[in-house]
Amino acid sequence: AQSVAQPEDQVNVAEGNPLTVKCTYSVSGNPYLFWYVQYPNRGLQFLLKYITGDNLVKGSYGFEAEFNKSQTSFHLKKPSALVSDSALYFCAVRDPNSGNTPLVFGKGTRLSVIA
Amino acid sequence: DAGVTQSPTHLIKTRGQQVTLRCSPKSGHDTVSWYQQALGQGPQFIFQYYEEEERQRGNFPDRFSGHQFPNYSSELNVNALLLGDSALYLCASSYGGLAEISGTQYFGPGTRLLVL
């Protein structure tokens, strides 16, 4: 069965510094991977996805993520963090080799950017 | 272009009652998925509707049921509410049903349900 792990419950970073939010996955073949962000009392907003092709995916609000097949990771990154980036971030995976499976989410990582 | 909308935003019920939550998909989308997000957890897949039929279901009891209308909007019904049903219920829309497995799901703001 497909699964995704976000090993850090909380990430703290100073404004202007680079940020990384970690995600590892487990699927039987090549995964489809997604990142979403959730602001307080809001739904999830789509940031970016990896389906195939270039391992470095660029998304909304200056975020990017790198697909690493050997390490089964899909870490979210941003070169310079903003206070407004403080939110809850979710990684999600689908396994296209296991039939029509739903999107499976991690537990989320809370990012706090300190001014 | 309206995004995914959900109603109501908040709801308080007591144990044993029934609740209906509503979702209108993003313009151009024909598929609606429902998720339950408990406090401190990631969203958990409940079920997906496409062409007015339930196409796939997660590990949720039959107390959770749904419907999709010809205009693609959807309802989530929960019967015999339990305290553990308290959560944020998210609706997500996409296009093409399960065939579009690489498609992006767009989420609404959610309905926060509190069961007392």
Interface residues (C-beta under 8 A of the other chain):
Chain A: Y32 F34 Y36 N41 R42 G43 L44 Q45 F46 K49 I51 F90 A92 R94 P96 N100 T101 P102 L103 V104 F105 G106 K107 G108
Chain B: V4 Q6 S33 G40 Q41 G42 P43 Q44 F45 Q48 R55 Q56 G58 L90 A92 L98 A99 I101 S102 T104 Q105 Y106 F107 G108 P109 G110
